[in-house]
Amino acid sequence: MNLIEPWQVLDGDEKLKLENELRKEIHYNHILFNQDFILVGKRIDRDDVLLKFIDNDSLAVVHLTFKASPEEGPWPSTRILSVSEFQKEMNTENEVW
């Protein structure tokens, strides 16, 4: 998937750092708990990361809190989107970027 501003592709140390943070924040009642995903991108203007689920074509936009421990309730906030939904949202955000 091609990402455009305000999103950017992640790799290397930054990807590992953000993936580790995300795994620290997910608690056992969270929608992402025990899910297989890969971190594919992040927003450059906020603490949002983009995940791709391994077992289907869905994506998740997750707002990290950087608490470095499991969150409670709905945190970190997570939105599940189809690829087409995400691309439409990303294109709209890019127009006002």
C-alpha positions in Angstrom: 0.0 0.0 0.0 1.3 3.5 -0.9 1.0 6.0 1.9 0.8 9.7 1.3 1.1 12.7 3.7 0.3 12.9 6.5 1.1 9.2 6.6 4.5 7.6 6.1 5.8 4.1 5.8 7.7 2.7 8.8 10.7 0.5 8.9 13.8 -0.2 10.9 14.3 1.0 14.5 11.3 3.4 14.5 9.0 0.6 13.4 10.3 -1.7 16.1 10.1 1.0 18.8 6.5 1.9 18.0 5.5 -1.8 17.7 6.9 -2.5 21.1 5.1 0.5 22.6 1.8 -0.7 21.0 2.2 -4.2 22.5 2.9 -2.7 25.9 -0.3 -0.6 25.8 -2.7 -3.4 24.7 -4.6 -5.0 27.6 -6.4 -8.3 27.6 -9.8 -6.8 26.9 -8.6 -4.7 24.0 -9.7 -5.4 20.4 -6.1 -6.0 19.4 -5.2 -8.4 22.1 -3.9 -11.7 20.7 -4.3 -10.4 17.1 -1.6 -10.9 14.5 -0.7 -7.7 12.7 2.2 -5.8 11.3 2.9 -2.1 11.8 3.0 -0.5 8.3 2.9 3.3 8.9 2.4 6.3 11.1 1.0 9.8 10.9 3.7 12.4 11.0 1.5 14.9 12.8 0.1 12.8 15.7 0.7 9.6 17.6 -1.4 7.4 15.2 0.0 4.2 13.7 -1.4 2.0 10.9 -1.7 -1.7 11.3 -2.3 -4.4 8.8 -4.0 -7.6 10.1 -2.2 -10.8 9.0 -5.4 -12.9 8.7 -7.5 -10.5 6.7 -7.4 -7.3 4.6 -8.5 -5.0 7.4 -6.4 -2.2 8.8 -6.4 -0.5 12.1 -5.6 3.1 13.0 -4.4 3.2 16.6 -3.6 6.3 18.7 -0.7 5.5 21.0 -0.6 7.0 24.5 3.1 6.2 25.3 2.1 5.1 28.8 4.5 2.1 28.4 2.1 -0.2 30.2 -1.3 -1.7 29.5 -4.1 0.9 29.2 -7.6 0.4 30.4 -11.0 0.9 28.8 -10.9 1.7 25.1 -7.3 2.8 25.1 -5.3 2.9 23.0 -8.1 4.1 20.8 -8.5 1.9 17.7 -10.5 2.2 14.5 -10.8 -0.9 12.2 -11.1 0.1 8.5 -11.2 -1.6 5.2 -8.4 -0.7 2.8 -10.7 1.4 0.7 -12.1 3.2 3.7 -8.6 4.0 4.9 -7.5 5.2 1.4 -10.5 7.5 1.1 -9.7 8.9 4.5 -6.0 9.3 3.7 -6.7 11.1 0.4 -9.1 13.5 2.1 -6.6 14.2 4.8 -3.9 14.8 2.2 -6.1 17.4 0.4 -6.1 19.6 3.5 -2.5 18.8 4.5 
